[in-house]
C-alpha cells in the first residue's frame, strides 16, 4: 500500500526531471548513458523513499 502512495510517484517525478535535465543540459552525453543514469536515479530514489516513509501512516494510536 505504501508503494502506491509515495514510492512510485516519487520515482516517476525523479525520472521525469532527471531525463529533462540530462536532455537539456548535457546533450553531449550519449542517450544510452542518459538512460542508465536516469534509471539509477529512479531506483535510488525509490529505495530511499521506501525506507523513509512510515509503513502505517494512516493508523494513529
C-alpha positions in Angstrom: 0.0 0.0 0.0 2.8 2.4 0.9 4.4 1.8 -2.5 1.4 3.1 -4.4 1.1 6.3 -2.3 4.6 7.5 -2.1 7.4 5.5 -3.7 6.0 5.2 -7.3 5.1 8.9 -7.7 8.5 9.9 -6.3 10.2 7.6 -8.8 8.2 9.0 -11.7 9.0 12.6 -10.7 12.7 11.9 -10.3 12.8 10.0 -13.6 11.0 12.8 -15.5 13.0 15.6 -14.1 16.3 13.7 -14.4 15.6 12.9 -18.0 14.7 16.5 -18.8 17.7 17.9 -17.1 20.1 15.5 -18.8 18.4 16.2 -22.1 18.6 20.0 -21.8 22.0 20.4 -20.1 24.1 17.5 -21.3 23.4 16.8 -25.0 27.0 15.5 -25.5 26.3 12.5 -23.2 25.1 9.5 -25.3 21.5 8.6 -25.0 22.3 5.1 -23.7 24.3 6.6 -20.8 21.5 9.1 -20.0 19.0 6.2 -19.7 21.4 4.4 -17.4 21.9 7.5 -15.2 18.1 8.2 -15.1 17.3 4.5 -14.2 19.9 4.6 -11.4 18.4 7.8 -10.0 14.9 6.3 -10.2 15.9 3.2 -8.4 17.9 5.0 -5.7 15.1 7.5 -5.0 12.6 4.6 -4.8 14.8 2.7 -2.4 15.4 5.7 -0.2 11.8 6.8 -0.1 10.6 3.2 0.6 12.5 3.3 3.9 12.0 7.0 4.8 8.2 7.0 4.8 6.4 5.2 7.6 4.7 1.9 7.0 1.4 2.7 8.8 0.9 6.4 8.3 -2.9 6.0 8.2 -3.1 4.3 11.6 -2.7 6.7 14.5 -2.8 5.5 18.1 
